[in-house]
Amino acid sequence: MYTPNPINTKEITLRKDIMALSEVLAKNTHEVWAAGRIAEGWTHGTLRDEVKKIHPNLISYEELPESEKNYDRATALETLRVIINLGYSIQKKTANKNDNLLKCTNNKRS
């Protein structure tokens, strides 16, 4: 029987700027999921129907109920915690034409 064994991130505390980044990642997670569903022929509808490929969450992230946003947020937060736990640091690039990009470096020593 399979026993999940996720990386332990309970001791990881995220900085305020990284917490703000998690919301951007959560929204992007939804956007990627929705784009994939639409590419597979799914459409929006009030009730989910696997056969007809109808899903109520094929709406903008802003329109999602908080329960659905929280699912995406939890995924983003855990991903950020794992990245840091593995020894990477996340820093925003200095201001330039691509100031919305992030730099990720590995600080873990072998």
N, C-alpha and C positions, 0 to 999 in steps of 0.2 A: 504494500500500500504506500502511496506517495505521501510524504510528510514535508510540507513547505518549510524552507529554511532561509528566510530573508536575511539580508545583512542587518545586523543590529544597529539601529540609528537612534536609540533612546537617549543617548548622551549628547547628541548633536543639537546645538542651539543655533538657529539661523539669525543672522544680523537683520536689522530693520529693512535695509535696501534689498536683501535677498528675499525677505518676506514679500515685499512689493513685487519683485520679479516673479514670484510664484503665481500671482494673479495673471500676469501676462502669459505665463506658461500654461496655466489652466485654460485660459481662453483659446490659446493656440491648440491645445489638446482637443478641445471641442471642435475647432475649425477643421483640423486634420481628420477627425472621426467623421464629421458631417460631409466633408468633401469625398471621403472614401465611400460612404453610403450612397451619396448622390451619383457617384461614378458607377456604382453597382446597380443603379436604377431605382433606388429608394426615393420616396416622396414623403412630404409632410402630411400628417392626418392626425385626428384627435385620439384614435386608438391604434395601438401597435398591431400590425398584422404581418407575420413572417411570410405568408404566401403571396400577399399583394405588395409586399415590400413598402409598407407604410409605417412611419415612426413619428411619434409626437414630439421628439426632441430635435427634429430637423428644423430648428429655428435658430436665431442668433443667440450667442452666449448670454447677452443681456436679458433676453426673454426667458431663459431657462429658470425653472423653479430653483430655489436655493439648495434643495436636496441634490439636484443634478450638478449644480455648480460645485457643491462641496465634494462630490465624487471626483471631479476634475482637479479641484484644489488639493485634495489628499494625494492624488497621483503626482502632481507637480511638487508638492512639499517633500514627499518621500524621495522622489528622484533627486532633488537638491540635497537632501540629507545624505543620500548614498554617495553622491559626487564628492561631498566634503569629507565623508567618512573614509573614502578611498584615497584621500590625500590631495585632492585638487582644491584650488582656490578659485573663486569666481570674482572677477573685478571688472567694473565697467571701464571701457576704453576711454582715454582722454578725449576731450571734445575735438571733433573733426567732422568731415562730411558724413562719416558713418558712426556718429556718436550713439546710435541705438544698438550697436553691436557689443557683445561681451567677449571678454578674453577669459579663457579657462586654461589654467596651467596645472601641472601635476607637481605637487610639493612633497609627495610621499617618497621617503627614502627606502631604497631596496636593501 
